Amino acid sequence: MNIELLTRKLMRTLRDDGVAAACRRVVAQLGDPPEVADFDRRHGTDTGGLAPLWRLSIGSPNARHGERYEATDEHELVAALEFLGENLRGYTFIDLGCGKGRTLLVAARMGFAQVIGVEFARELAEIATDNLHRQQASTAIVLHADAADFVFPHGDLVLYLYNPFSEPVLQQVMDHLRAADAGRRYVIYKRPRCAAMLDTSGFLERHGHPPSAPQMAIWRGCA
Ligand SMILES: C[S@@+](CC[C@H](N)C(=O)[O-])C[C@H]1O[C@@H](n2cnc3c(N)ncnc32)[C@H](O)[C@@H]1O
């Protein structure tokens, strides 16, 4: 258990959101029983529940910029991917901060050429790898690494972010994405706390959001 990280997170919530929000966060994190989501019942996987970062084994100093684990809703992700209007078979899907890998399972099923998840919490990366094996998702891999160090592969990309980290890490990710020798690029960003960084990047422009999933903001490459 990382008490220093827990204290930092609580202080930040207190400062940014006030006492009531901090209390709600503590109750949610201490009292949350592992939820067996409908997705897991159908697929025999383990992707549910909340996992605060202070409970996990993370070797990176960027833990202080990270957000707890909470999975994306399958239907929201499918809506966002369909909204791209692309043939996904030529694309690589990348989830930076993939947690237990629910998005990777969905993306593999939707026919992406390659699916990559990056997760810095050892326990979550192990669960994600196990989930991929259980579902025999052979086009997908999980890298146990810090997203700030991830170098994007060549070719057409869909980058997925579920509000995984704050500006200092996102800035490094954006620098790597800008430098990537990529073809067409999309970024799907759920609950986009740092949307302004993408809006002012100079190489991305707004693509919109699916009507059924307004939390899913989408950008596309424009340079
Ligand atoms: C809100 S969860 C999203 C999980 C998954 N992307 C999904 O949508 O189902 C954010 C995840 O980002 C991970 N994370 C935060 N900062 C990270 C970093 N610098 N490198 C890798 N993973 C990170 C957390 O451990 C957590 O699992």
The ligand as an SDF file (V2000), in Angstrom:
LIG
                    3D

 27 29  0  0  0  0  0  0  0  0999 V2000
   -9.7480    5.1860  -15.7790 C   0  0  0  0  0  0  0  0  0  0  0  0
   -8.6780    3.7500  -15.9300 S   0  0  0  0  0  0  0  0  0  0  0  0
   -9.0300    3.2670  -17.6160 C   0  0  0  0  0  0  0  0  0  0  0  0
   -8.8250    1.7880  -17.8870 C   0  0  0  0  0  0  0  0  0  0  0  0
   -9.0520    1.3510  -19.3400 C   0  0  0  0  0  0  0  0  0  0  0  0
   -8.4000    2.2360  -20.2620 N   0  0  0  0  0  0  0  0  0  0  0  0
  -10.5160    1.2940  -19.6930 C   0  0  0  0  0  0  0  0  0  0  0  0
  -10.9620    2.2780  -20.2900 O   0  0  0  0  0  0  0  0  0  0  0  0
  -11.2010    0.3130  -19.3760 O   0  0  0  0  0  0  0  0  0  0  0  0
   -7.0520    4.5390  -16.0380 C   0  0  0  0  0  0  0  0  0  0  0  0
   -5.8820    3.5470  -16.0670 C   0  0  0  0  0  0  0  0  0  0  0  0
   -4.6890    4.2360  -16.4280 O   0  0  0  0  0  0  0  0  0  0  0  0
   -3.5940    3.6530  -15.7370 C   0  0  0  0  0  0  0  0  0  0  0  0
   -2.4870    4.6280  -15.7570 N   0  0  0  0  0  0  0  0  0  0  0  0
   -2.4740    5.8580  -15.1800 C   0  0  0  0  0  0  0  0  0  0  0  0
   -1.3010    6.4830  -15.4410 N   0  0  0  0  0  0  0  0  0  0  0  0
   -0.5590    5.6390  -16.2160 C   0  0  0  0  0  0  0  0  0  0  0  0
    0.7310    5.7240  -16.8220 C   0  0  0  0  0  0  0  0  0  0  0  0
    1.5030    6.8140  -16.6770 N   0  0  0  0  0  0  0  0  0  0  0  0
    1.1700    4.6700  -17.5450 N   0  0  0  0  0  0  0  0  0  0  0  0
    0.4040    3.5560  -17.6960 C   0  0  0  0  0  0  0  0  0  0  0  0
   -0.8150    3.4050  -17.1390 N   0  0  0  0  0  0  0  0  0  0  0  0
   -1.3090    4.4440  -16.4180 C   0  0  0  0  0  0  0  0  0  0  0  0
   -4.1810    3.3530  -14.3510 C   0  0  0  0  0  0  0  0  0  0  0  0
   -3.4270    2.4000  -13.6520 O   0  0  0  0  0  0  0  0  0  0  0  0
   -5.5860    2.8540  -14.7270 C   0  0  0  0  0  0  0  0  0  0  0  0
   -5.5800    1.4590  -14.9270 O   0  0  0  0  0  0  0  0  0  0  0  0
  1  2  1  0
  2  3  1  0
  2 10  1  0
  3  4  1  0
  4  5  1  0
  5  6  1  0
  5  7  1  0
  7  8  2  0
  7  9  1  0
 10 11  1  0
 11 12  1  0
 11 26  1  0
 12 13  1  0
 13 14  1  0
 13 24  1  0
 14 15  1  0
 14 23  1  0
 15 16  2  0
 16 17  1  0
 17 18  1  0
 17 23  2  0
 18 19  1  0
 18 20  2  0
 20 21  1  0
 21 22  2  0
 22 23  1  0
 24 25  1  0
 24 26  1  0
 26 27  1  0
M  CHG  2   2   1   9  -1
M  END
$$$$
